[in-house]
């Protein structure tokens, strides 16, 4: 963590290990501008299987169609 604190370049392997320890993905790690709500939504969507994600997307699409 000293390397992260000092802005030292990290290897992808080291960054993966940090993310694994934090129980997050690399994508989540780099979502620095995302709101708490967006991060929660991302985490919940990630836990769904492919069929559930498809249905959720269809449901969300129904809100944006006129």
N, CA, C and O atoms as CSV, one atom per row, in Angstrom:
chain,resi,resn,atom,element,x,y,z
A,1,UNK,N,N,0.813,-1.194,0.000
A,1,UNK,CA,C,0.000,0.000,0.000
A,1,UNK,C,C,0.859,1.261,0.000
A,1,UNK,O,O,0.389,2.332,-0.384
A,2,UNK,N,N,2.094,1.141,0.422
A,2,UNK,CA,C,2.982,2.294,0.384
A,2,UNK,C,C,3.151,2.789,-1.041
A,2,UNK,O,O,3.186,3.995,-1.285
A,3,UNK,N,N,3.257,1.850,-1.992
A,3,UNK,CA,C,3.409,2.226,-3.393
A,3,UNK,C,C,2.186,2.989,-3.884
A,3,UNK,O,O,2.322,3.942,-4.651
A,4,UNK,N,N,1.011,2.591,-3.460
A,4,UNK,CA,C,-0.215,3.283,-3.868
A,4,UNK,C,C,-0.214,4.679,-3.274
A,4,UNK,O,O,-0.525,5.653,-3.960
A,5,UNK,N,N,0.128,4.776,-2.021
A,5,UNK,CA,C,0.141,6.062,-1.325
A,5,UNK,C,C,1.150,7.026,-1.947
A,5,UNK,O,O,0.891,8.228,-2.020
A,6,UNK,N,N,2.284,6.518,-2.390
A,6,UNK,CA,C,3.337,7.355,-2.961
A,6,UNK,C,C,3.215,7.521,-4.474
A,6,UNK,O,O,4.117,8.072,-5.106
A,7,UNK,N,N,2.120,7.055,-5.058
A,7,UNK,CA,C,1.860,7.152,-6.504
A,7,UNK,C,C,2.917,6.432,-7.336
A,7,UNK,O,O,3.184,6.829,-8.471
A,8,UNK,N,N,3.507,5.406,-6.800
A,8,UNK,CA,C,4.470,4.595,-7.532
A,8,UNK,C,C,3.717,3.702,-8.510
A,8,UNK,O,O,2.603,3.261,-8.227
A,9,UNK,N,N,4.328,3.438,-9.658
A,9,UNK,CA,C,3.711,2.549,-10.634
A,9,UNK,C,C,3.595,1.145,-10.049
A,9,UNK,O,O,4.538,0.617,-9.459
A,10,UNK,N,N,2.415,0.554,-10.228
A,10,UNK,CA,C,2.162,-0.800,-9.748
A,10,UNK,C,C,2.028,-1.734,-10.935
A,10,UNK,O,O,1.581,-1.333,-12.010
A,11,UNK,N,N,2.419,-2.981,-10.730
A,11,UNK,CA,C,2.199,-3.962,-11.780
A,11,UNK,C,C,0.724,-4.350,-11.777
A,11,UNK,O,O,0.037,-4.189,-10.769
A,12,UNK,N,N,0.247,-4.855,-12.898
A,12,UNK,CA,C,-1.136,-5.300,-12.990
A,12,UNK,C,C,-1.400,-6.415,-11.990
A,12,UNK,O,O,-2.475,-6.476,-11.392
A,13,UNK,N,N,-0.431,-7.289,-11.808
A,13,UNK,CA,C,-0.567,-8.382,-10.847
A,13,UNK,C,C,-0.764,-7.842,-9.429
A,13,UNK,O,O,-1.622,-8.325,-8.690
A,14,UNK,N,N,0.026,-6.850,-9.058
A,14,UNK,CA,C,-0.098,-6.255,-7.720
A,14,UNK,C,C,-1.457,-5.586,-7.561
A,14,UNK,O,O,-2.102,-5.725,-6.522
A,15,UNK,N,N,-1.890,-4.864,-8.581
A,15,UNK,CA,C,-3.185,-4.206,-8.521
A,15,UNK,C,C,-4.315,-5.234,-8.417
A,15,UNK,O,O,-5.279,-5.027,-7.680
A,16,UNK,N,N,-4.194,-6.333,-9.151
A,16,UNK,CA,C,-5.188,-7.410,-9.050
A,16,UNK,C,C,-5.245,-7.973,-7.637
A,16,UNK,O,O,-6.326,-8.253,-7.120
A,17,UNK,N,N,-4.086,-8.138,-7.012
A,17,UNK,CA,C,-4.039,-8.666,-5.645
A,17,UNK,C,C,-4.704,-7.698,-4.667
A,17,UNK,O,O,-5.416,-8.120,-3.756
A,18,UNK,N,N,-4.472,-6.419,-4.858
A,18,UNK,CA,C,-5.105,-5.414,-3.995
A,18,UNK,C,C,-6.624,-5.476,-4.165
A,18,UNK,O,O,-7.369,-5.475,-3.185
A,19,UNK,N,N,-7.066,-5.529,-5.406
A,19,UNK,CA,C,-8.501,-5.597,-5.672
A,19,UNK,C,C,-9.111,-6.865,-5.085
A,19,UNK,O,O,-10.202,-6.833,-4.516
A,20,UNK,N,N,-8.410,-7.966,-5.227
A,20,UNK,CA,C,-8.902,-9.232,-4.661
A,20,UNK,C,C,-9.046,-9.113,-3.144
A,20,UNK,O,O,-10.041,-9.564,-2.577
A,21,UNK,N,N,-8.076,-8.519,-2.501
A,21,UNK,CA,C,-8.121,-8.348,-1.043
A,21,UNK,C,C,-9.280,-7.440,-0.638
A,21,UNK,O,O,-9.867,-7.620,0.429
A,22,UNK,N,N,-9.608,-6.472,-1.481
A,22,UNK,CA,C,-10.714,-5.556,-1.198
A,22,UNK,C,C,-12.059,-6.091,-1.684
A,22,UNK,O,O,-13.100,-5.464,-1.492
A,23,UNK,N,N,-12.013,-7.270,-2.320
A,23,UNK,CA,C,-13.207,-7.915,-2.874
A,23,UNK,C,C,-13.903,-7.021,-3.907
A,23,UNK,O,O,-15.127,-6.884,-3.909
A,24,UNK,N,N,-13.091,-6.415,-4.785
A,24,UNK,CA,C,-13.608,-5.600,-5.875
A,24,UNK,C,C,-12.882,-5.986,-7.160
A,24,UNK,O,O,-11.828,-6.622,-7.125
A,25,UNK,N,N,-13.454,-5.596,-8.282
A,25,UNK,CA,C,-12.811,-5.844,-9.572
A,25,UNK,C,C,-11.941,-4.646,-9.948
A,25,UNK,O,O,-12.034,-3.580,-9.340
A,26,UNK,N,N,-11.101,-4.837,-10.951
A,26,UNK,CA,C,-10.309,-3.720,-11.465
A,26,UNK,C,C,-11.219,-2.612,-11.981
A,26,UNK,O,O,-10.930,-1.428,-11.807
A,27,UNK,N,N,-12.310,-3.002,-12.610
A,27,UNK,CA,C,-13.248,-2.014,-13.122
A,27,UNK,C,C,-13.808,-1.166,-11.976
A,27,UNK,O,O,-13.905,0.056,-12.093
A,28,UNK,N,N,-14.171,-1.814,-10.882
A,28,UNK,CA,C,-14.680,-1.074,-9.731
A,28,UNK,C,C,-13.600,-0.155,-9.151
A,28,UNK,O,O,-13.887,0.964,-8.726
A,29,UNK,N,N,-12.374,-0.638,-9.141
A,29,UNK,CA,C,-11.263,0.143,-8.621
A,29,UNK,C,C,-11.116,1.471,-9.369
A,29,UNK,O,O,-10.822,2.506,-8.771
A,30,UNK,N,N,-11.324,1.420,-10.683
A,30,UNK,CA,C,-11.136,2.604,-11.505
A,30,UNK,C,C,-12.406,3.436,-11.675
A,30,UNK,O,O,-12.421,4.385,-12.460
A,31,UNK,N,N,-13.461,3.095,-10.957
A,31,UNK,CA,C,-14.702,3.862,-11.004
A,31,UNK,C,C,-14.642,5.016,-10.002
A,31,UNK,O,O,-15.574,5.214,-9.222
A,32,UNK,N,N,-13.572,5.754,-10.023
A,32,UNK,CA,C,-13.350,6.788,-9.015
A,32,UNK,C,C,-14.374,7.914,-9.074
A,32,UNK,O,O,-14.646,8.544,-8.052
A,33,UNK,N,N,-14.943,8.179,-10.231
A,33,UNK,CA,C,-15.917,9.261,-10.349
A,33,UNK,C,C,-17.358,8.795,-10.175
A,33,UNK,O,O,-18.286,9.603,-10.222
A,34,UNK,N,N,-17.541,7.510,-9.976
A,34,UNK,CA,C,-18.889,6.973,-9.816
A,34,UNK,C,C,-19.445,7.339,-8.438
A,34,UNK,O,O,-18.719,7.398,-7.446
A,35,UNK,N,N,-20.741,7.578,-8.415
A,35,UNK,CA,C,-21.397,7.865,-7.143
A,35,UNK,C,C,-21.538,6.569,-6.356
A,35,UNK,O,O,-21.352,5.476,-6.890
A,36,UNK,N,N,-21.866,6.709,-5.093
A,36,UNK,CA,C,-22.092,5.530,-4.257
A,36,UNK,C,C,-23.224,4.685,-4.831
A,36,UNK,O,O,-23.139,3.457,-4.852
A,37,UNK,N,N,-24.281,5.344,-5.297
A,37,UNK,CA,C,-25.416,4.632,-5.892
A,37,UNK,C,C,-24.979,3.848,-7.126
A,37,UNK,O,O,-25.364,2.691,-7.288
A,38,UNK,N,N,-24.179,4.465,-7.997
A,38,UNK,CA,C,-23.702,3.779,-9.201
A,38,UNK,C,C,-22.851,2.571,-8.842
A,38,UNK,O,O,-22.959,1.524,-9.480
A,39,UNK,N,N,-22.014,2.704,-7.838
A,39,UNK,CA,C,-21.183,1.578,-7.399
A,39,UNK,C,C,-22.038,0.458,-6.843
A,39,UNK,O,O,-21.767,-0.715,-7.098
A,40,UNK,N,N,-23.072,0.807,-6.083
A,40,UNK,CA,C,-23.972,-0.209,-5.535
A,40,UNK,C,C,-24.718,-0.920,-6.653
A,40,UNK,O,O,-24.858,-2.143,-6.630
A,41,UNK,N,N,-25.201,-0.153,-7.636
A,41,UNK,CA,C,-25.895,-0.755,-8.772
A,41,UNK,C,C,-24.975,-1.696,-9.538
A,41,UNK,O,O,-25.372,-2.806,-9.892
A,42,UNK,N,N,-23.757,-1.259,-9.791
A,42,UNK,CA,C,-22.791,-2.093,-10.501
A,42,UNK,C,C,-22.554,-3.400,-9.755
A,42,UNK,O,O,-22.528,-4.471,-10.361
A,43,UNK,N,N,-22.382,-3.311,-8.450
A,43,UNK,CA,C,-22.131,-4.502,-7.633
A,43,UNK,C,C,-23.333,-5.458,-7.685
A,43,UNK,O,O,-23.158,-6.672,-7.790
A,44,UNK,N,N,-24.531,-4.917,-7.611
A,44,UNK,CA,C,-25.733,-5.757,-7.656
A,44,UNK,C,C,-25.900,-6.412,-9.025
A,44,UNK,O,O,-26.223,-7.597,-9.112
A,45,UNK,N,N,-25.683,-5.653,-10.085
A,45,UNK,CA,C,-25.814,-6.198,-11.437
A,45,UNK,C,C,-24.801,-7.313,-11.668
A,45,UNK,O,O,-25.102,-8.326,-12.298
A,46,UNK,N,N,-23.605,-7.108,-11.149
A,46,UNK,CA,C,-22.543,-8.104,-11.302
A,46,UNK,C,C,-22.934,-9.448,-10.686
A,46,UNK,O,O,-22.478,-10.500,-11.134
A,47,UNK,N,N,-23.781,-9.407,-9.656
A,47,UNK,CA,C,-24.146,-10.649,-8.966
A,47,UNK,C,C,-25.252,-11.423,-9.680
A,47,UNK,O,O,-25.548,-12.560,-9.314
A,48,UNK,N,N,-25.865,-10.813,-10.698
A,48,UNK,CA,C,-26.932,-11.478,-11.444
A,48,UNK,C,C,-26.353,-12.399,-12.518
A,48,UNK,O,O,-25.260,-12.166,-13.033
A,49,UNK,N,N,-27.119,-13.463,-12.848
A,49,UNK,CA,C,-26.673,-14.303,-13.960
A,49,UNK,C,C,-27.053,-13.617,-15.274
A,49,UNK,O,O,-27.747,-12.601,-15.267
A,50,UNK,N,N,-26.603,-14.167,-16.388
A,50,UNK,CA,C,-26.780,-13.526,-17.699
A,50,UNK,C,C,-28.254,-13.313,-18.032
A,50,UNK,O,O,-28.615,-12.270,-18.576
A,51,UNK,N,N,-29.099,-14.271,-17.718
A,51,UNK,CA,C,-30.525,-14.153,-18.011
A,51,UNK,C,C,-31.158,-13.038,-17.176
A,51,UNK,O,O,-31.973,-12.268,-17.684
A,52,UNK,N,N,-30.792,-12.953,-15.927
A,52,UNK,CA,C,-31.313,-11.896,-15.061
A,52,UNK,C,C,-30.845,-10.528,-15.535
A,52,UNK,O,O,-31.610,-9.564,-15.500
A,53,UNK,N,N,-29.597,-10.434,-15.976
A,53,UNK,CA,C,-29.087,-9.171,-16.497
A,53,UNK,C,C,-29.854,-8.754,-17.750
A,53,UNK,O,O,-30.159,-7.576,-17.932
A,54,UNK,N,N,-30.165,-9.721,-18.612
A,54,UNK,CA,C,-30.924,-9.444,-19.832
A,54,UNK,C,C,-32.298,-8.887,-19.478
A,54,UNK,O,O,-32.738,-7.899,-20.065
A,55,UNK,N,N,-32.979,-9.516,-18.521
A,55,UNK,CA,C,-34.303,-9.052,-18.112
A,55,UNK,C,C,-34.237,-7.669,-17.454
A,55,UNK,O,O,-35.111,-6.830,-17.671
A,56,UNK,N,N,-33.217,-7.446,-16.667
A,56,UNK,CA,C,-33.053,-6.136,-16.040
A,56,UNK,C,C,-32.847,-5.057,-17.100
A,56,UNK,O,O,-33.426,-3.975,-17.008
A,57,UNK,N,N,-32.033,-5.349,-18.097
A,57,UNK,CA,C,-31.794,-4.394,-19.176
A,57,UNK,C,C,-33.086,-4.087,-19.932
A,57,UNK,O,O,-33.354,-2.933,-20.266
A,58,UNK,N,N,-33.881,-5.116,-20.200
A,58,UNK,CA,C,-35.172,-4.897,-20.869
A,58,UNK,C,C,-36.085,-4.024,-20.012
A,58,UNK,O,O,-36.764,-3.135,-20.524
A,59,UNK,N,N,-36.096,-4.282,-18.716
A,59,UNK,CA,C,-36.898,-3.488,-17.787
A,59,UNK,C,C,-36.445,-2.029,-17.790
A,59,UNK,O,O,-37.269,-1.118,-17.863
A,60,UNK,N,N,-35.141,-1.817,-17.711
A,60,UNK,CA,C,-34.615,-0.454,-17.710
A,60,UNK,C,C,-34.872,0.253,-19.033
A,60,UNK,O,O,-35.160,1.449,-19.063
A,61,UNK,N,N,-34.766,-0.499,-20.125
A,61,UNK,CA,C,-35.048,0.080,-21.441
A,61,UNK,C,C,-36.490,0.574,-21.540
A,61,UNK,O,O,-36.764,1.544,-22.247
A,62,UNK,N,N,-37.406,-0.078,-20.841
A,62,UNK,CA,C,-38.807,0.330,-20.895
A,62,UNK,C,C,-39.014,1.724,-20.308
A,62,UNK,O,O,-39.999,2.383,-20.640
A,63,UNK,N,N,-38.124,2.183,-19.455
A,63,UNK,CA,C,-38.221,3.524,-18.877
A,63,UNK,C,C,-37.800,4.613,-19.856
A,63,UNK,O,O,-38.264,5.749,-19.766
A,64,UNK,N,N,-36.927,4.266,-20.786
A,64,UNK,CA,C,-36.371,5.284,-21.679
A,64,UNK,C,C,-37.060,5.334,-23.028
A,64,UNK,O,O,-36.810,6.249,-23.812
A,65,UNK,N,N,-37.924,4.368,-23.317
A,65,UNK,CA,C,-38.627,4.363,-24.597
A,65,UNK,C,C,-39.926,5.151,-24.479
A,65,UNK,O,O,-40.622,5.077,-23.467
A,66,UNK,N,N,-40.237,5.895,-25.511
A,66,UNK,CA,C,-41.455,6.723,-25.497
A,66,UNK,C,C,-42.666,5.914,-25.846
A,66,UNK,O,O,-43.775,6.447,-25.882
